[in-house]
Structure formats: C-alpha cells, structure tokens
C-alpha cells in the first residue's frame, strides 16, 4: 500500500509540473501531445536548429582543414553561445571532398516571452544542448576553364540535436543539395575579385501530420576580395520554405579570413533579416593539412 501511494503521488507531482504549460497554451487531456504544438521552422527554434547553409564558391579547396569555431548569437530574448567543429577532406585530386560539421556545445538563456512564443516546455529557459551533425559530399564539375567554376554539393542533416522540449533543435532529419558557381577576376598576389552564387533545394521533416516535409528554395549571392593571404567576403543568403511559418530565413554575411602556412583565422558576422533574427559573431581557428595530390 505504501509503495502504491508513493507511485500515485509521484505521478500526480509529475502531472502538476506541466500545469503552467497546459494553462499557458490551453492544453487539455485528449488534445495532441506537446510535440505536435511546436513549430519546426527556423523562426521558432534556436539559432543552430535549421541554419542557412554556408554558401560555397564553386570549387574545392585542395587542403584538408580542421576548424573550431566559437559563436555568440545576440538576441534580446534568446542570447546563445556555442562551440562548433568542422572537418573538410578533399581527395581524388581535388575533384571530390567530404565535409562534416556541427555544434558541439550550446548554452542558452531565453526569456519567458520567447519561451511562450516557441511553445517551449523549458520553464526557466536556461540550459545547454548539443547540435545536429551534417555530412556533406562535394563534387567538382568544372574548374579553371572558360566556363565558370561549378560545384555540386549534397548534404544530410541528422537528428542528433538535443532539447526539442526547449525548442532548441528540431529532432528531425533533413537534407539539401545545391550548385555553386564562381569566376576569378585578377590574380591573388595583386588583387582578385571573385563573384559567386548558389542555388539549391532544402528539405526537412516537420511534425505536421498532413504535410510532414517542408521544402525550400535555397539561394546565395556574394563576392570575395582577395589579396595575398587576406580574403574578405560579403554575401546575401537564405532559403524560402513553402509553409510561410517562420521558414524563410534571410541574412547578410561578412567574413574576414587570414591564411598562414599551416593555419588560418577567421572572423564572421551574420545579420538576420527575416525569420532568423540573430546578430552573430564568430571566431574560428583553422588547421590546414597537406594539400591533396
């Protein structure tokens, strides 16, 4: 009898723990579970949940790179900090490459307003999370010819991110593929100007039982200014989902990179324009290994 009473009281306490969420969102027994209430789109998740993919430049770099990045996402209601990693490995004489990246650790502390807007079940809005892993294959289609450099990329997003209940990650797989092109004007030793662009397709799984998948047009347009071992980049990028539920992120990106013999450093600034309203500062340290043969 004592054990039975303990179990009953524990169950009642567990139910009572979510009464604040039930009252806030009008949930009653018999309604769909809380996972169905979340909005799986970049406008209603953390900054790393469904980010705009990095825009490639139409060619594969010939060196293996290992990159560690520290990021600070400024947002009045959801300041976030994270540490991420990336490995880029070219082979087949630079015609093919694989790339793996993801957020290794994320710290967040968002407001009650953001918590309620995102239908989060993290009551105090504070915690840590681990991000999704991405696995990418890149194939060089054209390089150093009269036709612009052309690169094809296909990527898989895993569902390894944690804290769905806190609306940090989508806990759903996805994929994207794109074509990027570029053209070099000038030489790096003096001054090189490189316009580039990207067009592609992005798709991810949602919790909408009628339309389980959201599809989006992926795009990007920018330019590099290169002199000696310095490279400055400015670009506009985003994707356009068809549900129009915060699934149309758009941002401006600025990137400054300095290369040394076996290392490089990189500063980035991302400014959200729509459906991803963070202002993000990143610092990266890069190790460069031997060039591919």
C-alpha positions in Angstrom: 0.0 0.0 0.0 2.8 2.4 0.9 4.5 1.8 -2.4 1.3 2.3 -4.3 0.7 5.6 -2.6 4.2 6.8 -3.4 3.8 5.9 -7.0 0.4 7.7 -7.2 1.8 10.8 -5.5 4.8 10.8 -7.8 2.6 10.6 -10.8 0.4 13.4 -9.7 3.5 15.6 -9.0 4.8 14.9 -12.5 1.5 16.0 -13.9 1.4 19.1 -11.8 4.9 20.0 -13.1 3.4 20.8 -16.5 0.3 22.7 -15.3 1.9 26.0 -16.2 2.4 24.9 -19.8 -1.1 23.5 -20.0 -2.6 26.7 -18.8 -0.4 28.9 -21.0 -1.4 27.1 -24.2 -4.8 25.9 -23.3 -3.9 22.2 -23.4 -6.5 19.7 -22.1 -6.5 15.9 -21.8 -7.3 14.3 -25.2 -5.6 17.0 -27.2 -2.5 16.1 -29.3 0.8 15.8 -27.3 3.1 18.7 -26.8 5.4 17.7 -29.7 2.6 18.5 -32.1 2.4 22.0 -30.8 5.9 23.0 -31.6 6.6 24.9 -34.9 9.5 23.2 -36.7 10.9 26.2 -38.6 14.0 28.5 -38.0 11.7 31.3 -36.8 10.6 29.2 -33.8 13.7 27.3 -32.8 17.2 28.1 -31.6 19.8 29.8 -33.9 21.5 26.5 -34.8 18.4 24.3 -35.4 17.8 25.0 -39.1 20.6 27.4 -40.1 21.1 28.7 -43.6 23.9 26.5 -45.1 27.2 28.1 -45.8 27.5 29.3 -49.4 30.2 27.5 -51.4 32.3 29.2 -54.1 32.1 26.8 -57.0 35.4 25.0 -56.3 37.0 22.6 -53.8 40.0 23.9 -51.8 42.9 21.5 -52.1 43.8 21.3 -48.4 42.3 19.3 -45.6 41.0 21.7 -42.9 40.0 21.2 -39.2 38.1 24.2 -37.8 37.0 25.1 -34.3 34.5 28.0 -34.0 33.2 30.0 -31.0 30.0 31.8 -31.7 28.0 34.4 -29.8 24.4 34.9 -31.1 23.0 38.2 -29.9 19.2 38.4 -29.5 17.3 40.4 -26.9 15.2 37.4 -25.9 17.5 34.5 -26.7 21.2 35.2 -26.3 23.1 32.0 -27.2 26.7 30.9 -27.2 28.2 27.8 -28.8 31.3 25.9 -29.8 31.2 24.1 -33.2 33.6 22.0 -35.3 34.2 21.3 -39.0 36.3 18.8 -40.9 36.9 19.2 -44.6 38.7 16.5 -46.5 39.4 16.6 -50.3 40.6 13.6 -52.3 40.6 12.2 -55.9 43.0 15.0 -57.0 40.7 17.7 -55.6 37.6 16.6 -57.6 35.7 15.2 -54.6 35.5 16.3 -50.9 33.7 15.3 -47.8 32.7 17.7 -45.1 31.4 17.1 -41.6 30.3 19.8 -39.1 28.0 20.5 -36.2 27.6 22.3 -32.9 29.5 20.5 -30.1 28.0 22.5 -27.2 25.4 25.2 -26.9 24.4 27.4 -24.0 21.1 29.3 -24.0 19.1 31.5 -21.7 15.9 32.9 -23.2 13.1 35.0 -21.8 9.6 33.9 -20.8 8.2 35.8 -23.8 10.4 33.7 -26.2 9.6 30.5 -24.2 5.8 31.1 -24.7 6.2 32.2 -28.3 8.1 29.0 -29.2 5.7 26.8 -27.0 8.8 25.6 -25.1 8.5 23.3 -22.1 11.7 24.5 -20.6 10.2 26.6 -17.8 13.2 28.8 -16.8 14.6 28.9 -20.4 18.1 28.1 -19.4 20.3 25.2 -20.2 22.7 23.5 -22.6 22.3 21.4 -25.7 24.2 19.5 -28.4 23.6 20.2 -32.1 22.9 18.3 -35.2 25.6 16.7 -37.3 25.9 17.3 -41.0 27.6 15.1 -43.5 28.3 16.6 -46.9 29.7 15.4 -50.3 31.1 17.9 -52.8 31.8 17.1 -56.4 33.8 19.4 -58.7 32.0 19.7 -62.0 34.0 22.4 -63.8 37.2 24.2 -62.7 39.8 26.5 -64.3 38.0 26.6 -67.7 36.3 29.2 -69.8 33.0 28.2 -68.1 32.7 29.4 -64.5 33.9 27.1 -61.7 30.9 24.9 -60.8 30.5 22.7 -57.7 27.7 20.3 -56.7 27.0 19.7 -53.0 24.7 17.3 -51.3 24.2 17.1 -47.5 22.4 15.1 -44.9 21.3 16.7 -41.6 21.0 14.2 -38.8 18.5 14.3 -35.9 21.2 14.3 -33.2 20.4 17.7 -31.7 19.0 17.7 -28.2 16.4 19.6 -26.2 13.5 19.5 -28.5 11.3 20.3 -25.5 13.2 23.6 -25.1 12.7 24.3 -28.9 16.5 24.3 -29.5 16.7 21.7 -32.2 14.2 20.0 -34.5 14.8 16.4 -33.6 14.2 15.6 -37.3 16.3 14.7 -40.3 16.8 16.8 -43.4 18.9 17.2 -46.5 19.9 19.8 -49.0 21.7 20.0 -52.3 22.9 22.9 -54.4 25.0 24.1 -57.3 27.5 27.0 -56.8 29.5 28.9 -59.4 32.2 31.5 -59.3 34.5 33.4 -61.6 38.0 34.8 -60.7 38.9 38.2 -62.0 42.5 39.2 -61.5 45.3 37.5 -59.5 45.6 37.0 -55.8 49.1 38.5 -55.5 47.8 41.8 -56.7 44.0 41.8 -56.2 41.5 39.2 -57.0 37.7 39.7 -57.3 35.5 36.6 -57.2 31.7 36.9 -57.6 29.9 33.7 -56.8 26.3 32.4 -56.4 24.4 29.4 -55.3 21.0 27.8 -56.0 19.6 24.7 -54.5 16.9 22.8 -52.6 16.5 22.3 -48.8 14.0 19.9 -47.2 13.4 18.9 -43.6 10.9 16.8 -41.7 8.3 18.5 -39.5 5.6 17.4 -37.1 2.7 18.4 -39.4 0.8 15.2 -39.9 -0.8 16.5 -43.1 2.5 17.9 -44.6 5.3 16.1 -42.9 8.0 17.7 -45.1 8.8 21.3 -45.7 10.6 22.1 -48.9 12.5 25.3 -49.6 14.4 27.1 -52.4 18.0 27.6 -51.2 19.9 30.6 -52.6 23.0 32.8 -52.1 24.9 35.6 -53.8 28.2 37.2 -52.9 31.7 38.2 -53.7 35.3 37.7 -52.4 38.0 40.3 -52.4 41.4 38.6 -52.1 44.9 40.0 -51.8 47.9 37.9 -50.7 46.7 35.9 -47.7 43.7 38.0 -46.9 40.1 37.3 -48.0 37.1 39.5 -47.4 33.6 38.2 -48.3 30.2 39.8 -48.3 27.1 37.8 -49.3 23.3 37.5 -49.0 21.8 34.1 -48.5 18.7 32.3 -47.2 16.0 29.8 -48.1 12.3 30.1 -48.9 10.0 27.4 -47.4 6.5 26.9 -48.7 4.6 26.9 -45.4 5.4 30.5 -44.5 5.5 29.7 -40.8 8.9 31.3 -40.0 10.6 29.1 -42.6 12.0 31.9 -44.8 15.3 32.9 -43.1 17.3 35.6 -44.8 20.6 37.0 -43.7 23.7 39.1 -44.6 27.1 37.6 -44.0 30.5 39.2 -43.7 33.7 37.1 -43.5 37.3 38.1 -43.0 40.0 35.3 -43.2 43.8 35.5 -42.8 45.8 32.5 -44.0 49.2 31.4 -42.7 51.3 28.4 -43.9 49.6 25.7 -41.8 46.9 27.7 -40.0 44.3 30.3 -40.6 42.0 32.6 -38.5 38.5 33.7 -39.5 36.1 36.4 -38.2 32.4 36.3 -39.3 29.4 38.4 -38.7 25.9 37.3 -39.6 22.9 39.7 -39.6 19.5 38.2 -39.7 16.9 40.0 -41.9 13.9 37.7 -41.7 12.8 34.6 -39.7 16.2 34.3 -38.2 16.7 37.5 -36.2 20.1 37.0 -34.6 23.2 39.0 -34.9 26.0 36.5 -34.7 29.8 37.0 -34.2 32.1 34.0 -34.9 35.8 33.4 -34.4 37.4 30.4 -36.0 40.9 28.8 -35.8 41.7 26.5 -38.7 44.4 23.9 -39.0 45.5 23.2 -42.7 47.0 19.9 -43.5 48.9 18.8 -46.6 47.3 19.5 -49.9 45.6 16.7 -51.8 47.7 15.0 -54.5 
